[in-house]
């Protein structure tokens, strides 16, 4: 499909690589033909995205810093737990680079409590569908529900499942979810869960499109080819559940300004 679009005259491509381990091959092929390429919402795998930008064959990567987002979520739920107790982490594919970064972010937040918070368990590979996530959460709450003080979820299906599970069992477990599914936002408003950490797909599209247009028309060039830029993550609680999108858009415009003034040279 990408090759067909290139043949039709498109000269800039924003790509979400669902197979990050070999997406660089696609990026390199497009770049060899003179096209502008942005890796949006996911960076190529197999390298340090911050320290080794030269290993990204796209012009830039604009994506969530998944480790930072998980750390933000974990510190938020630990605060809701009163800074102590047992925490459970629910997440996605155990071997995925983003999952590994998320697990590291959660572990960092726990380590900073000096032993006051214990990671009771990490359950991986439950983001393929909601049914799998629901079964995992149901089994978890049945076996260990009374031991759990907090749950942090860093994948979509486990977030929805945890929200439903805590709601139906009425266990006094603090939950910080991920993303802004309507069910999750409604649960925040009603007090069923404490909050969620949302990503910035709007900013990825808004900023990514502007930058690709500037690169595709040759008006601008990247100062650091392959540069990684964090598109932002945001904690949503009952206090800002109706206004967080304003903050997200403001941050997106700040990221665009950074591209214009720091990350690119334009003529």
KAHURA-V705169 format. One record per backbone hydrogen bond with DSSP energy under -1.0 kcal/mol. CO is the residue of the C=O (numbers start at 1). NH is the residue of the N-H. Records with the same first field share a line. If there is no record, write none. Layout:
CO=NH + NH
//
This chain:
1=5
2=6
3=7
4=8
5=10
6=9
11=36
13=38
15=40
19=22
20=45
22=25
23=27
24=28
25=29
26=30
27=31
28=32
30=35
31=34
36=13
37=59
38=15
39=62
48=52
52=55
53=56
59=226
60=39
61=229
62=41
63=231
64=66
65=69
66=70
67=71
68=72
69=73
70=74
71=75
72=76
73=77
74=78
75=79
76=80
77=81
78=83
79=82
85=118
86=149 + 150
87=120
88=152
89=123
90=154
91=126
92=125
93=96
96=100
97=101
98=102
99=103
100=104
101=105
102=106
103=107
104=108
105=109
106=110
107=111
108=112
110=113
111=114
116=85
118=87 + 120
121=89
123=91
129=133
130=134
131=135
132=136
133=137
134=138
135=139
136=140
137=141
138=142
139=143
140=144
141=145
144=147
149=174
150=88
151=176
152=90
155=159
156=160
157=161
158=162
159=163
160=164
161=165
162=166
163=167
164=168
165=169
166=170
171=173
174=151
175=194 + 195
176=153
177=197
181=185
182=186
183=187
184=188
185=189
186=190
187=192 + 193
195=177
196=236
197=179
198=234
200=204
201=205
202=206
203=207
204=208
205=209
206=210
207=211
208=212
209=213
210=214
211=215
212=216
213=217
214=219 + 220
215=218
219=267
221=265
224=227
227=61
229=63
234=198
236=196
237=240
240=243 + 244
243=246 + 247
244=248
245=249
246=250
247=251
248=252
249=253
250=254
251=255
252=256
253=257
254=258
255=259
256=260
257=261
258=262 + 263
259=264
263=223
265=221
//
